[in-house]
Amino acid sequence: MSRTIKIECGINFRLREANATKPTPITCFVEYNGKPVVKIPTGAKVLPAKWNTEKERPIGGMKGLEKAEANTIVEKLTSVKAAVETEYRTYVNRHHAYPDKALFKQQVMQSLSGGSIDNASEPTQSLLSFFDRQIELSRQGKRVILKGKRRGQRYRTGTIGSYEGSHQLLLEYVDDRKLKGLNFMDITMDFYYDLQDYMFSVKEVSLNYFGKIIKHVKLFMGEAEELGWHSNAAYRSKAFIKMQEETDAIYLNIQQLEKIRALDLAGHPGLANARDLFLLGAWTGLRFQDYSVMAKKARVMGDFIHIETEKVGVSVAIPILPATREILEKYRLEDGTYAYPNPISNQKLNDYIKTIAKMAKLDHAIILSVPEAGKRVQVTIPFYQAVDTHTARRSFATNMYKHYRLPALTIMKITGHSTEANFFKYIRMTPEENAQLILDAVMAKAELEPVG
């Protein structure tokens, strides 16, 4: 659903010091696209006792200002309001996005001083404005994917939401560093290192999250450069890299999945529904955004489930394994179709599956390396605390390879991994486990071959 860009902005006039005993400046407050507000000086002053707060106008008459003085202030406020409305509407109509607030203030001030506003209205400097523009064009379907299997298609809601998250973090960075804005020419290695320091020292986020922000900065800097909006090549430096690290993640083996399946949850319908939802993911290899909405997207045809995956956008055929069939039969309707488990949010399923894993006695201690402010620290936690919605898909991939010994390429057709290298990283295949697979295969063949 496309986000609506409001053609009108909020404009209010307030006194700097409402309780002052002498004339105090009148400030114009402009509000759009959430906080912070834009504060624009009007150049006018008034004694608080002679200011009507509700009407946002000076008080005239016997108890107020002289008519001429009051009219002068009103004219100034009217002029400021007109400049704000003109600049705001010009930008929004032209770019279908909200203007960067720091630059918007400069544009209004330039307009009030008699300068040309045509060039000021062009977003030729602000990376944050360009972020906003591209996000809105993505929502409208005017900005489409240019590479890969989904070339020419719209960006998905999750991708756009990720852009918005990066945009919001950059706004917070600008506010924390007390910057006037974030322009294209500000994107230098100094910016890179300062943003890194902010994210690790102030926000205390992971290396991968920092890498995601840099990925989006590079993406939109590249698109803006192609449009001729800047000529800053610093973002293409080899040092301006998207950092990434592998994260520790667990999977449930066949025995652990069976413990969860065998739990008696008759008195807990919410947990029973969550258990079935999770197990569908563990035996189909689908991502949460797919296995949680199978009622809307999946078609059962014989021994296969056909579904178009959300992230990759390709149709896959998934075999209905015995464990999957058992779950589906619980939800079979009289007409032979399936209702499937009720969809629930990612967060709620995360909470439920931890509770379920604890009830299944999956509580042995494990040591994980977790990100903390750009570094890795080791923590010891009970196994069930590490189980989440994504554990289902990782369990499928790992079990299909390690337990059922299926070829990696066969499994990748379902999981969507593009390379074997990425697949093996995903299932966390250790050197010892790989060596054991080779040893088992050789020994099994040797037992079948006649001796002598």
C-alpha positions in Angstrom: 0.0 0.0 0.0 1.4 3.4 -1.0 2.2 5.8 1.7 0.3 9.1 1.3 2.5 12.3 1.1 0.4 15.1 2.6 0.2 18.2 0.4 -0.3 20.4 3.5 2.1 20.9 6.4 1.3 22.0 10.0 2.2 25.7 10.6 2.0 27.3 14.0 3.5 30.5 15.5 4.7 30.4 19.1 6.6 32.7 21.4 10.1 31.7 22.3 9.6 32.7 26.0 5.9 32.7 26.9 6.5 34.2 30.4 8.9 36.9 29.4 8.4 40.4 30.7 9.8 42.0 27.6 9.2 41.4 23.8 10.2 37.9 22.8 10.8 36.5 19.4 7.9 34.8 17.5 9.0 31.4 15.9 7.3 29.6 13.1 6.9 25.8 13.8 6.5 23.6 10.8 5.4 20.0 11.2 5.4 17.2 8.6 6.5 13.5 8.4 6.8 13.2 12.2 9.3 14.9 14.5 11.4 16.9 14.8 9.6 20.1 13.8 11.3 22.8 11.7 11.7 26.0 13.6 11.9 29.2 11.4 12.6 32.6 12.9 10.1 35.3 11.8 12.1 38.3 12.7 9.1 39.6 14.7 8.9 40.2 18.5 6.0 40.8 20.8 5.3 41.2 24.5 3.6 38.0 25.8 0.8 39.9 27.4 -0.1 41.3 24.0 -0.1 37.9 22.2 -3.2 35.9 21.5 -2.0 32.2 21.9 -5.2 30.7 20.4 -5.3 32.9 17.4 -1.5 33.1 17.1 -1.7 36.8 16.4 -0.8 40.0 18.3 -3.6 41.6 20.3 -4.7 45.0 19.0 -7.0 47.7 20.4 -6.8 49.5 23.7 -5.2 46.5 25.6 -2.9 45.6 22.8 -0.5 47.0 20.3 -0.9 50.0 18.2 -2.7 49.2 14.9 0.3 49.9 12.7 2.6 47.8 14.9 0.2 44.9 15.0 -0.3 45.0 11.2 3.5 45.0 10.7 3.8 41.8 12.8 0.8 40.2 11.0 2.3 41.0 7.6 5.6 39.3 8.7 3.8 36.2 9.9 1.7 36.0 6.7 4.8 36.3 4.6 6.6 33.5 6.5 3.5 31.3 6.2 3.2 31.9 2.5 6.9 31.1 2.0 6.6 27.9 4.0 3.5 26.7 2.1 5.0 27.6 -1.3 8.3 25.8 -0.6 6.6 22.8 0.9 4.0 22.3 -1.9 6.6 22.9 -4.6 8.9 20.2 -3.3 6.1 17.7 -2.6 4.4 18.1 -6.0 7.7 17.9 -7.8 9.3 15.0 -6.0 6.4 13.1 -4.3 8.4 12.9 -1.1 8.9 15.0 2.0 11.8 17.5 1.9 14.8 17.1 4.2 14.1 19.3 7.2 17.4 21.0 7.5 17.5 21.9 3.8 13.8 22.9 3.9 14.6 25.5 6.5 17.4 26.9 4.4 15.1 27.1 1.4 12.4 29.0 3.3 15.0 31.4 4.7 16.4 31.9 1.2 13.0 32.6 -0.1 12.2 35.2 2.7 15.5 36.9 2.0 14.6 37.4 -1.7 16.8 34.7 -3.1 15.8 32.3 -5.9 14.0 29.3 -4.7 13.9 27.3 -7.9 17.3 25.8 -7.4 16.7 25.4 -3.7 13.7 23.3 -4.3 15.8 20.8 -6.3 17.0 17.9 -4.0 20.5 18.1 -5.5 22.3 17.9 -2.1 20.3 15.9 0.5 20.9 12.1 0.7 18.0 11.9 3.2 15.6 13.6 0.8 16.7 11.1 -1.9 16.1 8.2 0.5 12.6 9.5 1.1 12.0 9.9 -2.6 13.1 6.4 -3.6 11.1 4.9 -0.7 8.0 6.6 -1.9 8.6 5.7 -5.6 9.1 2.1 -4.5 5.8 2.1 -2.7 4.1 3.5 -5.8 5.7 0.8 -8.0 7.5 3.4 -10.1 10.9 2.2 -8.8 11.4 -1.4 -9.7 14.0 -4.2 -9.4 16.5 -4.0 -12.2 18.5 -7.3 -11.7 17.9 -10.9 -11.0 14.9 -13.2 -11.3 12.5 -10.5 -10.2 13.7 -7.9 -12.7 11.0 -5.4 -13.6 8.9 -6.3 -10.5 8.0 -4.1 -7.6 9.9 -4.1 -4.4 8.3 -6.0 -1.6 6.9 -4.5 1.6 9.7 -6.0 3.7 12.4 -4.4 1.5 10.8 -1.0 1.6 10.4 -1.3 5.4 14.2 -2.1 5.6 14.9 1.1 3.7 12.7 3.1 6.1 14.6 1.6 9.0 17.9 2.7 7.6 16.5 6.2 6.8 15.3 6.5 10.4 18.6 5.5 11.8 20.4 8.1 9.7 18.0 10.7 10.9 18.8 9.7 14.5 22.5 9.9 13.6 22.2 13.4 12.2 20.3 14.5 15.4 22.8 12.9 17.7 25.8 14.5 15.9 23.9 17.8 15.8 24.4 18.0 12.0 22.4 20.4 9.8 21.6 17.5 7.4 23.3 14.7 5.4 24.1 15.7 1.9 25.6 13.7 -0.9 29.0 15.4 -0.5 29.0 14.5 3.2 29.3 10.8 2.4 33.1 10.4 2.9 35.3 8.0 4.8 35.1 10.3 7.7 31.3 9.9 7.6 31.8 6.1 7.4 34.0 5.9 10.5 31.8 8.3 12.4 28.6 6.4 11.6 30.4 3.2 12.6 31.4 4.8 15.9 27.8 6.0 16.5 26.2 2.7 15.7 28.7 0.7 17.9 29.2 3.1 20.8 25.8 4.8 21.0 23.3 2.3 19.5 25.3 -0.8 20.4 24.2 -2.7 17.3 25.7 -5.6 15.5 28.3 -5.5 12.7 25.7 -6.9 10.3 23.2 -4.1 11.1 25.9 -1.5 10.4 26.6 -3.4 7.2 22.9 -3.1 6.2 22.9 0.6 6.7 26.1 1.0 4.5 24.5 -1.2 1.9 21.5 1.1 1.6 23.7 4.2 1.6 25.8 2.8 -1.2 22.6 1.8 -3.1 21.0 5.2 -3.0 24.2 7.1 -3.6 24.7 5.0 -6.7 21.1 5.7 -7.9 21.5 9.4 -7.3 24.8 9.5 -9.1 23.2 7.8 -12.1 20.5 10.5 -12.1 23.2 13.2 -12.1 22.4 14.5 -8.6 25.9 14.4 -7.4 29.5 13.5 -8.4 30.8 12.2 -5.1 32.6 8.9 -5.7 33.8 8.3 -2.2 31.1 5.7 -1.5 32.7 3.5 -4.2 36.0 3.3 -2.3 37.2 -0.2 -1.5 37.4 0.9 2.2 33.7 2.0 2.1 32.6 -1.6 2.6 29.4 -3.3 3.8 30.7 -5.3 6.8 29.3 -8.7 7.4 29.9 -11.5 9.8 28.5 -15.0 10.3 26.2 -15.4 13.3 25.9 -18.4 15.5 22.6 -20.2 14.9 21.2 -23.6 16.0 19.1 -26.2 14.3 16.8 -28.9 15.6 17.7 -32.5 14.7 15.2 -35.2 13.9 15.0 -36.3 17.5 14.5 -32.8 18.8 11.7 -32.1 16.3 10.1 -35.4 17.3 10.1 -34.2 21.0 8.3 -31.1 20.0 5.8 -33.0 17.8 5.0 -35.5 20.6 4.2 -32.8 23.2 0.7 -33.0 24.6 -0.6 -29.5 24.1 -4.3 -30.3 24.3 -4.9 -27.7 27.0 -2.9 -25.0 25.2 -4.6 -24.3 21.8 -2.4 -21.3 21.1 0.8 -23.2 21.7 -0.5 -26.2 19.7 -1.2 -23.9 16.7 2.3 -22.3 17.0 3.9 -25.8 17.2 2.1 -26.9 14.0 3.1 -23.7 12.3 6.7 -24.1 13.2 6.9 -27.8 12.2 5.5 -26.9 8.8 8.5 -24.6 8.4 10.8 -27.3 9.7 9.5 -29.9 7.2 9.0 -27.7 4.1 12.1 -25.4 4.3 10.0 -22.3 3.8 10.8 -18.9 5.3 8.5 -17.6 8.1 6.8 -15.1 5.7 5.8 -18.1 3.5 5.0 -20.9 6.0 3.0 -18.4 8.1 0.6 -17.6 5.3 0.2 -20.9 3.5 -3.6 -20.6 3.6 -3.4 -17.6 1.2 -0.6 -18.8 -1.1 -0.1 -22.5 -1.0 -1.8 -25.1 -3.3 -1.7 -28.8 -2.5 -1.6 -31.0 -5.6 -1.1 -34.7 -4.9 2.2 -35.1 -3.0 3.4 -31.6 -3.5 2.8 -28.1 -2.1 3.2 -25.4 -4.7 3.9 -21.9 -3.5 5.5 -18.7 -4.8 8.1 -17.6 -2.2 7.9 -14.0 -0.9 11.6 -13.1 -0.8 12.8 -14.6 -4.1 9.5 -14.5 -5.9 9.9 -17.9 -7.6 7.4 -20.8 -7.6 8.7 -24.0 -5.9 7.3 -27.5 -5.5 7.8 -28.9 -2.0 7.3 -32.6 -1.3 4.8 -33.4 1.4 6.9 -35.5 3.8 5.2 -37.8 6.3 5.5 -35.2 9.1 4.0 -32.5 6.9 1.2 -34.8 5.9 0.3 -35.5 9.5 0.0 -31.7 10.2 -2.0 -31.0 7.1 -4.5 -33.8 7.9 -5.3 -32.0 11.2 -6.5 -29.0 9.2 -8.3 -30.8 6.3 -11.8 -29.5 5.6 -14.8 -31.5 4.5 -14.3 -30.4 0.8 -10.7 -31.9 0.9 -8.9 -28.5 1.1 -6.8 -27.4 4.0 -7.3 -24.5 6.5 -3.7 -24.6 7.8 -2.6 -23.4 11.3 -3.7 -19.8 12.1 -1.2 -17.2 11.1 0.5 -15.3 13.9 3.2 -12.6 14.1 6.9 -13.4 13.9 7.4 -12.1 17.4 4.6 -14.1 18.9 5.8 -17.3 17.2 9.3 -16.6 18.5 7.9 -16.4 22.1 5.7 -19.5 21.7 8.4 -21.7 20.2 10.8 -20.9 23.0 8.1 -22.0 25.5 7.4 -25.1 23.5 11.1 -26.1 23.2 11.4 -25.6 27.0 8.4 -27.8 27.6 10.0 -30.4 25.4 13.0 -30.4 27.8 15.4 -28.9 25.2 17.1 -27.1 28.0 20.8 -28.2 27.8 23.3 -25.4 28.0 25.0 -24.1 24.8 27.6 -21.5 24.2 26.9 -18.9 21.5 29.0 -16.1 20.1 26.7 -13.0 19.9 27.2 -9.5 18.6 27.6 -6.7 21.1 28.5 -3.2 19.9 30.4 -4.4 16.9 32.3 -7.2 18.7 31.6 -10.8 19.5 31.1 -12.1 23.0 30.4 -15.6 24.2 27.3 -16.3 26.3 25.9 -19.5 27.8 22.2 -20.0 27.5 19.7 -22.9 27.6 19.1 -24.4 24.2 15.4 -23.4 24.0 16.3 -19.7 24.2 18.1 -19.9 20.9 15.2 -21.4 19.0 13.3 -18.9 16.8 11.1 -18.8 13.7 14.1 -19.1 11.4 15.3 -22.2 13.2 12.6 -24.1 11.3 14.1 -23.4 7.9 17.6 -24.1 9.0 16.5 -27.4 10.6 15.0 -28.5 7.3 18.2 -27.7 5.3 20.5 -29.2 7.8 18.5 -32.4 8.4 18.0 -33.0 4.7 21.7 -32.8 4.1 23.2 -34.4 7.3 20.5 -37.0 8.2 18.9 -37.9 4.8 22.1 -37.3 2.9 20.4 -35.5 0.0 22.6 -33.6 -2.5 23.1 -29.9 -1.6 21.8 -28.8 -5.1 18.6 -30.7 -4.5 17.9 -29.0 -1.2 18.9 -25.6 -2.7 16.0 -25.9 -5.1 13.7 -25.4 -2.1 15.7 -23.2 0.2 16.6 -20.8 -2.7 20.4 -20.6 -2.0 22.2 -19.5 -5.1 25.6 -21.1 -4.4 26.8 -24.2 -2.6 29.2 -22.0 -0.6 26.3 -20.0 0.8 24.3 -23.2 1.5 27.1 -24.8 3.5 27.6 -21.5 5.5 23.9 -21.6 6.2 23.8 -25.2 7.6 27.1 -24.6 9.5 28.8 -27.7 8.2 31.9 -28.2 10.4 35.1 -29.8 9.0 34.6 -32.8 11.3 31.0 -33.3 10.1 32.1 -33.1 6.5 34.8 -35.6 7.1 32.4 -37.9 8.9 30.0 -37.8 5.9 32.9 -38.9 3.6 34.0 -41.6 6.0 30.4 -43.0 6.4 29.9 -43.0 2.6 33.2 -44.9 2.0 32.6 -47.4 4.8 29.0 -48.1 3.6 30.2 -48.8 0.1 33.0 -51.0 1.4 30.6 -53.1 3.3 28.6 -53.7 0.1 31.5 -54.7 -2.0 32.6 -58.4 -1.9 35.9 -59.1 -0.1 38.7 -60.5 -2.2 
